[in-house]
Structures are given as C-alpha cells and as structure tokens.
Amino acid sequence: MNKISLPKNSQMLKKDFTYGVATASFQIEGGANKRLLCIWDTFCAKENTIVDGSNGEIACDHYNRWQDDVELIDSLGVDAYRLSISWPRVITESGKLNQAGVDFYIGILNELKKRNIKAFVTLYHWDLPQHLEDNGGWLNRDTAYKFQQYADLISKAFGGLVYSYATLNEPFCSAYLGYEIGVHAPGIKGRENGKKAAHHLLLAHGLAMSVLTKNSPNSHNGIVLNFTPAYPVDSKSDNIIAASFADDYFNQWYIKPIFDSKYPEIMQQLPQDCHPDIQTGDMEIISHPIDFLGINFYTRAVYKASDDDYFEELAPSGKLTDIGWEVYPQAFSQLLVSLNERYDLPPVYITENGAAIDDEIVENEVNDQDRVDYYQQHLLSVNQAIESGVDIRGYFAWSLMDNFEWAEGYLKRFGIVYVDYESQKRTIKSSGHAYKTLISNR
Ligand code: FCB
C-alpha cells in the first residue's frame, strides 16, 4: 500500500509532533562560484574520489531555485525544514560576514517564517572552508575556535529567524570518514588522525554551544549525531566484546563526552598516538548542556572478533537499500531506548532517516514502494521507542529531494522528491505523497 500509517493513539499523530524534511548545503545548493572553496570542492576534483566523477558545482541548483523549493517544501505540508549553512558562503577568508551569502539564507529563513515552517539550521554539514583545511582543518585545534567565531557571527546575523540550531552534523563522519579512512573530504587516512579530528570537532561543538546559548537563548540548540548500532554476529563472548568495542569506537565516542564528560573506556586500549589531545577544561566545554539531541539513523552493522584488529565488520545481508545498507528497523527503537537508558537525554529529534532506492520516473511518476515501506517500518519503530518512554519530539525525512550523495555522487537517490538533473525538474515521489498524507491527516 502506498500509505504510511501509525496506531490511532500514537503520539506521532498529535499536531505538536514535528514532521520535517532535511537537506544539506553542499548536497543541494550549487552556486559554487558565489562562495569560497570548501574541502568537498577539492576532494571532488581529485581522481577516484566520487563514484560518478561529479561535484557540487550545480547540484540541485537550489541556490537559484530556492523560492520554488520552499514552495515545494510547503506543498508537502511539513512543520519544519532542516537545512545547513555553508560556512564558506557566509564567512570571508579574513573571518568577517559575507553579507551576500548571509542574505541568501535570510531570504530562505524569512520565507519559511512567512509560511509558518520552523527552521532547523545546522551550522556544519561537512563543507569546511578550504583555507582552514590548508591550515590543518580539524586536525588543528584552532579550527574549533574558528567555528565558534562563525557560530557567533551567524547567530547574531540570523536574529530570531531560527527555531533550532544544531552545531554539527554527524561528527563521526567528518572525523572517521574524512580523517581516518579518507573516503570523504579531505581524504586523510590514519587511525592517529581520526580521534584527534573527533576531539576538535566536539570541542567546536561545545564552544559554539556557549555562543548560541548567549546569542540565541530562545532557539533549541544542540547537535546531530548518527548511530549505526553494533550487533554481534552471535552470542559468543568474544563476538559480543568485539561488537561492544565497535559501538564505543563509532557511536558512543561522540555522545558520551557530551553527556558524561568523558570518552569511552576503550580509549585506554588504543595506541597512545591515537588518543585525542585533551587540554584542561576541554571536557567541560564539550559537555555544555544541550536543549535537544538530533539522531540520524539508517542501518545497523554486524561484527565478529578479529585476530588482528579490535573487531571485524561483516558484509550486510538481508534486505538492502540501493546504497547497500541493511533494512533493519528494529535497531532503531532499540537504539533510542538504549540511549535513553544510558544517558540523561534532552528531548530528541530524529533529524535524518530514509532510504536510497534505484528510482525510475515513468510518465511523471515515481512509484518508490520500497521507500514507502522503509518509512512505514521506521516510523513505527520510532513510535515504539516513544511508547517505551523516550521523549521524541519530531522526525525529519532524509531527504527533501535527490541530491549529491557525497562519495556516491548523484547515483544514489534519497529524496522523497525526484530530481531530473538535466532539467532540474522536481517530481514528488509516491513516498512524498504518502508522507504528506500522513502529516496532513493528523
Ligand atoms: C548522512 C548524511 C546526509 C546523507 C545521508 C544519506 O550520513 O548526514 O548528508 O548523505 O547520510
């Protein structure tokens, strides 16, 4: 059935549960000649980094089509729109505001306000200005202070137009994919780099929280973390230990410092040169209280013990999406419940969830039944977590529209709206219609 439904008494059918759609600057904007270079421009220009050899120069041309896109968002009936700000568009190399870039976002924010759509703004969704990377990027502690200055200037410039600020999107991806295994920008490798970058990212988050709290006390300020829950392949104790190590390494590493003011114990098992450079006071800065936690969830991972490493990840099996990620919705509620048990969580928003499907457009229609099913199962899983007592206030579909899927280029489609990159025509998919019906029937 091309419908998404929830139990009649579900909290998620209340009007005050926030439904939204999400995007990120580099993935949709284009307009690259109107901003400074970022690490993704440089990364895309290297050989063998992006599967289809593409880049973000035009993307969905949202830079020129934003008015139509806001109209499209409104037509879906959502309560909120999660977007990110391109740091290299709004801050000059000397650290001043670039008014033209700021005005671009103010235009969007004003239009959202006019339409009563809440703006959930993420300050960093991976597009680090290249000149900062040239100085060491997230391996350089100074970048955290540069981020704080940017957060300070932009939150003053946006005034009261923003409902919620997230400092970072998925610091795990920036640190691990970007500085440890090098499959994302800036393409740096080495275990000793990943955890150093992670610490500076978390420090940047904490430093930015203090200025957001001061400049924008009425918005909900927090961070967006992604989780890929770690399951042992079976109940053998060495496999359970391996999965738990992987969980600490990939997931808890980014949340524990925020709520418990410390890194997971496994840090002691890592070689000394892989420890972050923690200076006095850092953990207090990182654990600044947050008003909300954004959680991104797509899939789980399965692990077993390894002879020469801390763990070994198994190839996903079962039902996979087009990007090769296992569809395993029960991990979603299990994750939410377990985080709620482990930490003293503030209100939670699901800031991303969705599926890559090999969509086909036929006579102006995209019948993405698999995506509808994915949303159906995952929304039910969120509902279950709420029933188990987790305070979840909203849900954002990733993504509003097909876009530049990082190292996969334009080959993987996550949108609930189809984008024809030749004509830039947008077509609402069946999942978009189903999402709209769910929201408007509340
Ligand atoms: C998340 C990213 C988002 C998108 C989805 C599929 O990790 O935050 O930009 O690429 O994955």
Residues whose N, C-alpha, C, O or C-beta is under 5 A from the ligand:
A	BS01	FCB	A24
